[in-house]
Amino acid sequence: MSKDNTNLKEHTLNLINALVNLSPSRNIISQFILQLPKDLPIIEHSYREVSLPEAKEILEKYLGVQFDDVVKRSDNSFAASLYTYIHRFFEWLDDNEIRSYLSKIMGLHTDSIHNPYAEWAELVLKKLLCRPDGDKIIRFLEMLIDHNLFLVDRYGYSRGARRPDWQPFLNKIQKVLEISPSELEEIKKVTIWDGTPESIECICKENLESVYSEIYVMHSEYHLDLILSKKIYYSGTGYSNKYDHYYELKHKNTLKKLLMEKFT
């Protein structure tokens, strides 16, 4: 093995480790920025160290965090860039193929390549398990993983086509867990969707069937980012306003492994 090749491997590993140390499971500033916006009283209670005058000055002046009644990231700020980077880094190193390739070229065991998403998800699940409804949250996630893919909505199809199964799944969850609609909404808020989807891709296709699709990542309060929302519009003879809307489960293998090894 050449010296240059050895140095490249060392530099690659150093880069990955440096990036990992910016992940929210290891860095309080990254964790703070990831979970904005939040009401000021919540921030002062949860992140007391960043509410000190000296810390607020640094965060406002250099990172672009706005401290008002609602604490939020300023547009086009470093904080906004870090927020975007965290999600992309989660996606990158939660890919088994990526981690396997990196471990192979560096001559390391796959477990030596950190998975920032897995670290963050474990931290979040431990926090959620401490809640009074913690056991129900874990059960909800287990049932979500078992289902994997949901048809959420369909419009413009003839009778006999597959019916949506998202709302029936939620109805089943409510019955199995013996929870009220408001309790179910709270579980959804902290695990899969807090009401703020983020558009990540819009695709136009030039063929007779699929003409347009909208793809969103569904952020939850703690950014487990488990659901990818895909709405696909079609054109065809005899129909107008015809579409399928699916939820695909993201980070499925990582979350399933965590639940089996750490939370059952």
C-alpha positions as CSV (number, residue, x, y, z in Angstrom):
1,M,0.0,0.0,0.0
2,S,1.5,3.4,-1.0
3,K,2.1,6.1,1.5
4,D,-0.2,8.5,-0.5
5,N,-3.0,6.0,-0.4
6,T,-2.6,5.6,3.4
7,N,-2.6,9.3,3.9
8,L,-5.8,9.7,1.7
9,K,-7.6,7.1,3.9
10,E,-6.5,8.9,7.1
11,H,-7.7,12.2,5.7
12,T,-11.0,10.7,4.6
13,L,-11.6,9.2,8.1
14,N,-10.6,12.5,9.7
15,L,-13.1,14.3,7.5
16,I,-16.0,11.9,8.4
17,N,-15.2,12.1,12.1
18,A,-15.1,15.9,12.0
19,L,-18.5,15.9,10.2
20,V,-19.9,13.4,12.7
21,N,-18.9,15.7,15.6
22,L,-21.2,18.3,14.1
23,S,-24.2,16.0,14.4
24,P,-26.9,16.9,16.9
25,S,-26.3,13.8,19.0
26,R,-22.8,15.1,19.8
27,N,-23.1,18.9,19.5
28,I,-25.6,21.0,21.6
29,I,-25.5,23.9,19.1
30,S,-26.4,21.6,16.2
31,Q,-29.2,20.1,18.3
32,F,-30.5,23.5,19.2
33,I,-30.5,24.7,15.6
34,L,-32.1,21.5,14.3
35,Q,-35.1,21.9,16.5
36,L,-35.9,25.6,15.8
37,P,-38.2,27.4,15.6
38,K,-39.4,27.2,19.2
39,D,-41.1,29.6,21.6
40,L,-38.6,31.5,23.7
41,P,-39.8,30.1,27.1
42,I,-39.2,26.6,25.8
43,I,-35.7,27.5,24.6
44,E,-34.9,29.1,27.9
45,H,-36.0,25.9,29.7
46,S,-34.5,23.3,27.4
47,Y,-31.3,25.1,26.4
48,R,-30.3,27.3,29.3
49,E,-26.7,27.5,28.2
50,V,-27.6,29.1,24.9
51,S,-29.9,31.6,26.6
52,L,-27.1,33.4,28.4
53,P,-26.4,36.9,27.1
54,E,-22.9,36.0,25.8
55,A,-24.2,32.9,24.0
56,K,-27.2,34.7,22.5
57,E,-24.9,37.4,21.1
58,I,-22.7,34.8,19.3
59,L,-25.7,32.9,18.0
60,E,-27.4,36.0,16.7
61,K,-24.4,37.8,15.3
62,Y,-22.5,35.0,13.7
63,L,-24.8,32.0,13.3
64,G,-28.0,33.8,12.3
65,V,-30.4,32.8,15.1
66,Q,-33.2,35.3,15.9
67,F,-34.2,35.5,19.5
68,D,-37.8,37.0,19.6
69,D,-41.0,35.6,21.1
70,V,-40.3,32.7,18.7
71,V,-36.6,31.7,18.3
72,K,-35.8,30.8,14.7
73,R,-33.1,30.4,12.1
74,S,-32.6,33.5,9.8
75,D,-33.0,32.9,6.1
76,N,-29.7,32.3,4.3
77,S,-27.8,32.2,7.6
78,F,-25.1,29.7,8.7
79,A,-27.7,28.3,11.0
80,A,-30.0,27.6,8.0
81,S,-27.1,26.0,6.2
82,L,-26.3,23.8,9.1
83,Y,-29.9,22.7,9.4
84,T,-29.8,21.6,5.7
85,Y,-26.4,19.9,6.2
86,I,-27.6,17.9,9.1
87,H,-30.5,16.3,7.1
88,R,-28.2,15.6,4.2
89,F,-25.6,14.0,6.4
90,F,-28.3,11.9,8.1
91,E,-29.3,10.6,4.6
92,W,-25.7,10.0,3.4
93,L,-24.3,8.0,6.3
94,D,-27.6,6.1,7.0
95,D,-27.1,4.5,3.6
96,N,-25.7,1.0,4.1
97,E,-24.1,1.0,0.7
98,I,-22.2,4.2,1.4
99,R,-21.0,3.1,4.8
100,S,-19.9,-0.3,3.4
101,Y,-18.0,1.4,0.5
102,L,-16.3,3.8,2.9
103,S,-15.3,1.0,5.3
104,K,-14.0,-1.1,2.3
105,I,-11.7,1.6,0.8
106,M,-10.4,2.5,4.3
107,G,-9.9,-1.1,5.4
108,L,-12.2,-0.7,8.4
109,H,-15.1,-2.7,9.8
110,T,-18.4,-1.2,8.8
111,D,-19.2,-0.5,12.5
112,S,-16.2,1.9,12.5
113,I,-18.1,4.3,10.2
114,H,-20.4,6.3,12.4
115,N,-24.1,6.6,11.6
116,P,-25.2,10.1,12.8
117,Y,-28.8,9.4,12.1
118,A,-28.8,6.2,14.2
119,E,-27.1,8.1,17.1
120,W,-29.7,10.8,16.9
121,A,-32.7,8.4,16.6
122,E,-31.5,6.5,19.6
123,L,-31.2,9.7,21.6
124,V,-34.7,10.8,20.6
125,L,-36.3,7.4,21.3
126,K,-34.8,7.3,24.8
127,K,-36.3,10.7,25.4
128,L,-39.7,9.7,24.0
129,L,-39.7,6.5,26.1
130,C,-39.5,8.6,29.3
131,R,-42.8,10.2,28.4
132,P,-46.0,8.8,30.0
133,D,-47.1,7.6,26.5
134,G,-43.6,6.3,25.7
135,D,-44.6,2.7,25.4
136,K,-47.3,3.6,23.0
137,I,-45.0,5.7,20.9
138,I,-42.6,2.7,20.5
139,R,-45.5,0.5,19.6
140,F,-46.7,3.0,17.0
141,L,-43.3,3.1,15.4
142,E,-43.1,-0.7,15.3
143,M,-46.5,-0.9,13.6
144,L,-45.5,1.8,11.2
145,I,-42.3,-0.1,10.2
146,D,-44.3,-3.3,9.7
147,H,-46.6,-1.5,7.2
148,N,-43.8,0.3,5.4
149,L,-45.7,1.8,2.4
150,F,-49.1,3.6,2.5
151,L,-51.5,4.8,-0.2
152,V,-52.6,8.0,1.4
153,D,-55.0,9.4,-1.2
154,R,-56.2,8.6,-4.7
155,Y,-58.4,10.6,-7.0
156,G,-59.9,10.0,-10.4
157,Y,-59.9,6.2,-10.4
158,S,-62.6,3.8,-11.3
159,R,-64.2,1.5,-8.8
160,G,-62.2,-1.5,-7.8
161,A,-58.9,0.3,-7.6
162,R,-56.8,-0.1,-4.5
163,R,-58.2,2.1,-1.7
164,P,-56.1,4.4,0.5
165,D,-54.8,2.7,3.7
166,W,-53.3,5.6,5.7
167,Q,-56.4,6.6,7.6
168,P,-57.5,2.9,8.2
169,F,-54.0,2.4,9.6
170,L,-54.4,5.4,12.0
171,N,-57.8,4.1,13.0
172,K,-56.3,0.7,13.8
173,I,-53.5,2.4,15.8
174,Q,-56.0,4.3,17.9
175,K,-57.9,1.2,18.6
176,V,-54.9,-1.0,19.4
177,L,-53.2,1.6,21.6
178,E,-56.5,2.7,23.2
179,I,-55.8,6.3,22.7
180,S,-57.9,9.4,21.9
181,P,-57.6,11.4,18.6
182,S,-55.7,14.1,20.5
183,E,-53.3,11.6,21.9
184,L,-52.7,10.1,18.4
185,E,-52.1,13.6,17.0
186,E,-49.4,14.1,19.7
187,I,-47.7,10.8,18.9
188,K,-47.7,11.8,15.2
189,K,-46.3,15.2,16.0
190,V,-43.2,13.9,17.8
191,T,-42.6,10.9,15.5
192,I,-43.6,11.5,11.9
193,W,-45.1,14.9,11.2
194,D,-45.5,18.2,13.0
195,G,-47.3,19.9,10.2
196,T,-44.3,21.4,8.3
197,P,-43.5,19.3,5.2
198,E,-40.4,20.4,3.3
199,S,-40.4,20.1,-0.5
200,I,-37.3,18.3,-1.7
201,E,-38.1,17.6,-5.3
202,C,-40.6,18.3,-8.1
203,I,-40.3,16.3,-11.2
204,C,-42.0,16.8,-14.6
205,K,-42.1,13.8,-16.9
206,E,-42.7,14.0,-20.6
207,N,-44.8,10.8,-21.3
208,L,-48.4,9.9,-21.6
209,E,-48.8,8.6,-18.1
210,S,-46.9,10.3,-15.3
211,V,-46.7,14.1,-15.9
212,Y,-45.8,15.6,-12.6
213,S,-44.8,14.5,-9.1
214,E,-44.2,16.3,-5.8
215,I,-41.9,14.8,-3.2
216,Y,-41.7,16.0,0.4
217,V,-39.9,15.0,3.5
218,M,-42.2,15.1,6.5
219,H,-40.4,16.6,9.5
220,S,-41.4,15.7,13.0
221,E,-40.8,17.7,16.2
222,Y,-37.6,15.7,16.8
223,H,-36.6,15.2,13.1
224,L,-36.8,11.5,12.9
225,D,-37.8,12.1,9.2
226,L,-39.5,8.8,8.8
227,I,-41.9,9.6,6.0
228,L,-41.3,10.6,2.4
229,S,-44.5,11.9,0.8
230,K,-44.9,11.3,-2.9
231,K,-47.8,12.8,-4.9
232,I,-47.9,11.6,-8.5
233,Y,-50.2,13.2,-11.0
234,Y,-51.2,11.4,-14.2
235,S,-52.8,12.2,-17.5
236,G,-54.8,9.7,-19.5
237,T,-57.9,9.4,-21.6
238,G,-61.1,9.7,-19.8
239,Y,-59.8,11.2,-16.6
240,S,-58.8,14.6,-15.2
241,N,-57.3,15.4,-11.8
242,K,-56.0,11.8,-11.5
243,Y,-53.3,11.2,-8.9
244,D,-51.8,8.8,-6.4
245,H,-50.4,10.0,-3.0
246,Y,-48.0,7.6,-1.2
247,Y,-46.1,7.7,2.1
248,E,-42.8,5.7,1.9
249,L,-41.0,4.9,5.1
250,K,-37.4,6.3,5.3
251,H,-34.6,5.1,7.6
252,K,-36.6,1.9,8.0
253,N,-33.8,-0.6,8.5
254,T,-32.0,1.7,11.0
255,L,-35.1,2.3,13.1
256,K,-36.1,-1.3,13.0
257,K,-32.7,-2.4,14.2
258,L,-32.7,0.2,17.0
259,L,-36.2,-0.8,18.2
260,M,-35.2,-4.5,18.2
261,E,-31.9,-4.1,20.0
262,K,-32.5,-1.2,22.3
263,F,-36.2,-0.8,23.0
264,T,-37.8,-4.2,23.1
